[in-house]
Amino acid sequence: MKEGFWSICIQYGPRLTIKGVLAVMCWVGLQALLFRYLPGDTHRGQLTPAGYLLTYRINGLSAWIITHVLYIALSMVGVLDPGFIPRNWSSLIGAMNLAGYIISTFAFVKAYMMPTHPEDRKFSGSLLYDFYMGIELNPRLGDSFDLKLFSNGRPGIIAWTLIDFSNMAYQYQAQQYIEPSLILITILQTIYVVDFFVNESWYLQTIDIAHDHYGFYLAWGCFCFLPTTYTIQGQYLGLYPNSASAPYLTFFFALGLAGYVLFRSVNYQKDKLRRSDGQCTIWGKPAEYIVASFKTSDGKQHKSLLLYSGWWGWSRHANYVGDLFLSFSTCALVGSTRAVVWVYAIWMTMLLVHRCIRDEKRCSVKYGAAWTEYCRRVPWRFIPGIW
């Protein structure tokens, strides 16, 4: 098998088959059932522009555990081939693409015919742009099945670690052992994914849930782009086993762990401030913040707290720096300079830089003078002295 970028794309690109479609239908159906019926704590999201304060049932960690226990159990009794995913990868990519387009089209039609919160819809005047970026902010089926939270958290992110585990099984089936590089990548990505579900209520405050509308960008991105692109490192090693030297692996694994610790501690500080309404300590000192006022479209006045102590006094987006360290490390652990291996790190860099710019423009409009003062106190976006 050739290992070049384009040869890999051609060999393992999407192919639509009945087997792949049935597998993805079962996968999405299982996740929908777990999302709908598993018990979980109820949490509130952020206030929407129209003044809605939505509630969400958080049960992602239970769904993740059940899914992976089911995968292991079915593999052990011989019902499921543990290497099924890489062995049928082209068919699964084709079906995931189809699922992304179907969900995107459904969301687009629903926004016109059955909107959940009509006041929160956003029309650009361009059908193509509205299809891509979305019209509804929080489309729901019934009172509780939130399409955005489901798409963002379940078919894609739960699949992320399942794909990694399946790639390890595939490599083991081929050579009777698993390369240390693949094990370390899977550990880092599993930590990241489990952290996502442990802190799923925090995710309700992020730009994906609180600000981005639900269209092709999120639907296809979560159903197809995320599980195919974020797992490239494991896919590559499953097909082309390789491990770098022990010192090399140790360094980049440690860098990945450091990135995760930074990512988690930065987000923890902001979440701590929000939950305590500012009555908390950061790094042993009273939290320092600016009270920023804003209005929703119903004319009501609200406030947000802009933290400028702890990590948030160091950088306005220090959490993104941790994210980038982690993504770069998982790519470096492959031990290859081939372009396909670095797609995830390159994508995350573009995504987070773009997200930073978008977020700052939105905050400038929303908070006005308070945001200007915040930027004066915290002048660096990512890394002090650089940007």
C-alpha positions in Angstrom: 0.0 0.0 0.0 1.3 3.5 -0.9 1.5 6.0 1.9 1.3 9.3 0.0 -1.4 11.8 0.8 -3.4 11.5 -2.4 -2.9 7.7 -2.6 -4.3 7.3 0.9 -7.3 9.6 0.0 -8.0 7.5 -3.1 -7.6 4.1 -1.4 -9.6 5.0 1.7 -12.0 7.7 0.4 -15.8 7.5 0.8 -17.7 4.8 -0.9 -21.5 4.4 -0.4 -22.5 0.8 0.4 -25.6 -0.8 1.9 -23.4 -2.2 4.7 -22.0 1.2 5.6 -25.4 2.8 5.5 -26.9 0.2 7.8 -24.0 0.4 10.2 -24.3 4.2 10.5 -28.1 4.0 10.9 -27.6 1.6 13.8 -24.9 3.8 15.3 -27.0 7.0 15.1 -30.1 5.2 16.3 -28.3 3.8 19.3 -26.9 7.2 20.3 -30.3 8.8 19.8 -31.9 6.3 22.2 -29.2 6.8 24.8 -29.5 10.6 24.4 -33.2 10.5 24.8 -33.7 7.9 27.6 -30.7 7.8 29.8 -31.2 9.7 33.0 -29.0 12.7 33.8 -28.8 16.0 35.7 -30.6 19.0 34.3 -28.4 22.1 33.5 -29.2 25.5 32.0 -27.5 26.9 29.0 -26.6 30.5 28.3 -29.3 33.1 27.7 -30.2 33.2 24.0 -30.3 36.5 22.1 -34.2 36.4 22.3 -34.0 35.8 26.1 -34.6 32.0 26.3 -32.9 30.1 29.1 -33.0 26.5 27.9 -32.5 23.4 30.0 -30.5 20.3 29.0 -30.4 16.8 30.4 -26.7 15.9 30.7 -26.0 12.1 30.3 -23.1 12.0 27.8 -20.7 10.2 30.2 -23.2 7.4 30.8 -23.7 7.1 27.0 -19.9 7.0 26.4 -19.5 4.2 29.0 -22.4 2.1 27.8 -21.2 2.4 24.2 -17.7 1.3 24.9 -18.7 -1.5 27.3 -21.1 -2.7 24.6 -18.3 -2.6 22.0 -15.9 -4.6 24.3 -18.6 -7.1 25.3 -19.8 -7.8 21.7 -16.2 -8.2 20.6 -15.3 -10.6 23.4 -18.3 -12.9 22.6 -17.5 -12.9 18.9 -20.6 -11.0 17.7 -18.6 -7.9 16.6 -15.2 -7.8 14.8 -13.3 -5.3 17.0 -11.5 -4.1 13.9 -14.7 -3.5 12.0 -14.3 0.3 11.7 -10.9 0.5 9.9 -11.8 -2.7 7.9 -14.9 -0.9 6.5 -13.7 2.6 6.7 -14.5 3.8 3.1 -18.1 2.5 3.5 -18.5 4.2 6.8 -17.2 7.5 5.6 -19.6 7.4 2.7 -22.5 6.8 5.0 -21.4 9.4 7.5 -21.3 11.9 4.6 -24.8 11.0 3.6 -26.0 11.3 7.2 -24.5 14.8 7.5 -26.3 16.0 4.3 -29.6 14.5 5.4 -29.5 16.1 8.9 -28.4 19.4 7.4 -31.3 19.4 5.0 -33.8 18.4 7.7 -32.5 21.3 9.9 -32.9 23.8 7.0 -36.5 22.7 6.2 -37.4 22.6 9.9 -36.2 26.1 10.5 -38.8 27.4 8.0 -41.7 25.0 8.8 -41.4 24.0 12.4 -39.0 26.4 14.2 -38.5 25.7 17.9 -37.7 29.3 18.9 -38.6 31.5 16.0 -37.2 34.7 17.6 -33.7 33.2 17.7 -33.6 32.4 14.0 -31.1 34.2 11.8 -31.6 34.8 8.1 -28.8 36.2 5.9 -30.8 36.6 2.7 -28.7 33.9 1.0 -30.2 30.4 1.0 -26.8 28.8 0.4 -25.3 30.7 3.4 -28.3 29.9 5.6 -28.0 26.2 4.7 -24.3 26.2 5.5 -24.3 28.3 8.7 -27.8 27.4 9.9 -31.0 29.4 10.7 -32.1 28.0 14.1 -30.0 28.5 17.2 -31.3 25.6 19.2 -33.5 23.3 17.1 -35.3 20.7 19.1 -37.5 17.7 18.5 -40.2 17.9 21.2 -39.2 19.6 24.4 -35.9 17.9 25.2 -34.2 16.4 22.2 -31.8 19.1 21.3 -30.4 18.5 17.8 -27.3 20.6 18.3 -26.2 19.1 21.6 -26.9 15.6 20.2 -24.9 16.2 17.0 -22.0 17.9 18.8 -21.6 15.3 21.5 -22.8 11.9 20.4 -22.3 10.6 16.8 -19.0 12.3 16.5 -17.3 12.6 19.8 -18.3 9.2 21.2 -17.2 7.7 17.8 -13.8 9.4 18.2 -12.5 7.0 20.9 -14.4 4.0 19.5 -12.5 4.6 16.2 -9.2 4.7 18.1 -10.0 1.5 20.0 -11.0 -0.2 16.7 -7.7 0.9 15.1 -5.8 -0.6 18.0 -7.7 -3.9 17.5 -7.0 -3.8 13.8 -3.3 -3.3 14.3 -3.2 -6.1 16.9 -5.0 -8.4 14.5 -2.4 -7.7 11.9 0.8 -8.0 13.9 -0.2 -9.4 17.3 0.9 -6.3 19.2 0.0 -2.6 19.4 2.6 0.1 18.8 3.4 2.3 21.8 2.7 5.4 19.6 -0.9 4.3 18.9 -1.4 3.5 22.6 -0.2 6.9 23.7 -2.3 8.7 21.1 -5.4 6.8 22.2 -4.7 7.6 25.9 -4.4 11.3 25.2 -7.6 11.4 23.0 -9.5 9.3 25.5 -8.6 11.7 28.3 -9.8 14.6 26.2 -13.1 12.9 25.2 -13.9 11.6 28.7 -13.1 15.1 30.0 -15.6 16.5 27.5 -18.4 14.3 28.9 -17.4 14.8 32.6 -17.7 18.5 32.0 -20.6 18.4 29.5 -22.6 21.0 31.4 -19.6 23.4 30.8 -19.9 22.8 27.1 -23.4 24.5 27.2 -21.5 27.8 27.6 -19.3 27.4 24.6 -19.5 29.1 21.2 -20.8 25.9 19.6 -24.0 25.7 21.7 -24.5 29.3 22.8 -23.8 31.2 19.6 -23.4 29.1 16.4 -26.6 28.3 14.5 -27.3 24.8 13.4 -26.7 24.1 9.8 -24.3 22.2 7.5 -21.3 23.6 9.3 -22.2 21.9 12.6 -24.4 19.0 11.4 -22.1 17.6 8.7 -19.0 18.7 10.7 -20.1 16.6 13.7 -21.5 13.6 11.8 -18.7 13.3 9.3 -15.8 15.7 9.5 -15.0 15.3 13.2 -14.9 11.4 13.3 -12.9 11.2 10.0 -10.4 14.0 10.6 -9.8 14.0 14.3 -8.9 10.3 14.2 -6.4 10.4 11.3 -3.4 9.7 13.6 -4.9 6.4 14.7 -6.1 5.5 11.2 -2.6 6.0 9.8 -0.9 3.9 12.5 -3.5 1.2 12.1 -2.6 0.9 8.5 1.1 1.7 8.7 2.5 0.6 12.1 5.3 2.7 13.4 6.8 3.9 16.7 9.5 6.6 17.3 12.1 6.3 20.0 11.2 6.2 23.7 12.5 9.7 24.5 10.6 11.2 21.6 7.4 9.5 22.6 7.9 10.5 26.2 8.4 14.1 25.4 5.4 14.5 23.2 3.2 12.5 25.5 4.2 14.8 28.3 3.5 17.8 26.2 0.1 16.5 25.4 -0.7 15.9 29.1 0.6 19.5 29.8 -1.7 20.8 27.1 -4.7 19.0 28.6 -3.9 20.2 32.1 -3.7 23.8 30.8 -6.9 23.4 28.8 -8.8 22.0 31.8 -7.5 24.4 34.5 -8.2 27.5 32.3 -11.8 26.3 31.7 -12.2 25.4 35.3 -11.3 29.0 36.4 -13.9 30.5 34.2 -16.6 27.9 35.2 -15.8 28.5 38.8 -16.3 32.3 38.4 -19.6 31.8 36.6 -21.0 29.3 39.2 -20.1 31.4 42.2 -21.2 34.7 40.6 -17.7 36.1 41.1 -17.4 35.1 44.8 -14.4 32.8 44.5 -10.6 32.7 44.6 -8.3 32.2 41.6 -4.7 31.0 42.4 -5.4 31.8 46.1 -6.6 35.4 45.5 -10.0 36.9 45.1 -11.1 36.7 41.5 -10.7 39.9 39.5 -13.3 40.6 36.9 -15.2 43.2 35.0 -19.0 43.3 35.2 -20.2 43.7 31.6 -23.8 44.6 30.7 -25.8 43.5 27.6 -29.3 43.5 26.4 -31.3 40.6 24.7 -33.7 41.3 21.9 -36.6 41.3 24.3 -35.1 44.5 25.8 -34.1 43.0 29.1 -30.7 43.9 30.7 -28.3 41.2 31.8 -24.7 40.9 33.0 -21.6 38.8 32.3 -18.4 38.6 34.3 -15.1 39.0 32.3 -12.3 37.3 34.3 -8.9 38.9 34.1 -7.0 37.0 36.9 -5.4 33.6 36.9 -4.9 32.1 33.4 -7.4 34.7 32.1 -5.0 37.5 33.0 -2.3 35.8 31.1 -4.2 35.4 27.8 -7.7 36.0 26.6 -7.8 32.5 25.1 -5.3 30.4 27.1 -7.7 27.4 26.8 -7.1 27.4 23.0 -3.3 27.2 23.7 -3.8 24.1 25.7 -6.0 22.6 23.0 -3.3 23.3 20.4 -0.5 21.7 22.5 -2.7 18.6 22.8 -3.6 18.3 19.1 0.0 19.0 18.0 1.3 16.3 20.4 -1.1 13.6 19.1 0.1 14.3 15.6 3.8 14.3 16.6 3.4 11.0 18.4 2.8 9.3 15.0 6.5 10.0 14.2 5.9 10.9 10.6 6.4 14.0 8.5 3.7 13.0 5.9 1.1 15.7 5.4 -1.9 13.5 6.1 -0.7 12.9 9.7 -0.7 16.6 10.5 -4.1 17.4 9.1 -5.7 17.4 12.6 -3.2 19.9 14.1 -3.4 22.2 11.0 -7.2 22.1 11.2 -7.3 22.9 14.9 -4.9 25.8 14.4 -7.1 27.3 11.7 -10.3 26.6 13.6 -9.1 28.1 16.9 -7.5 31.2 15.4 -10.7 31.8 13.4 -12.8 31.1 16.4 -10.8 33.6 18.5 -11.3 36.3 15.9 -15.1 35.6 15.7 -15.5 35.5 19.4 -13.7 38.8 19.9 -15.8 40.6 17.3 -19.0 39.2 18.9 -17.8 40.2 22.4 -16.9 43.7 21.2 -20.4 44.2 19.9 -22.1 42.6 22.9 -20.1 44.2 25.7 -18.9 47.5 24.2 -16.8 49.6 26.5 -16.5 46.8 29.0 -14.8 44.6 26.4 -12.4 47.4 25.4 -11.4 47.7 29.1 -11.0 43.9 29.3 -8.7 43.9 26.3 -6.6 46.7 27.9 -6.2 44.6 31.0 -5.4 41.4 29.1 -3.7 42.6 25.8 -2.7 39.2 24.5 -5.1 36.8 22.7 -3.0 33.6 22.7 0.6 33.7 23.9 2.0 36.8 25.6 4.6 38.6 23.5 3.5 36.8 20.3 -0.2 37.3 19.6 
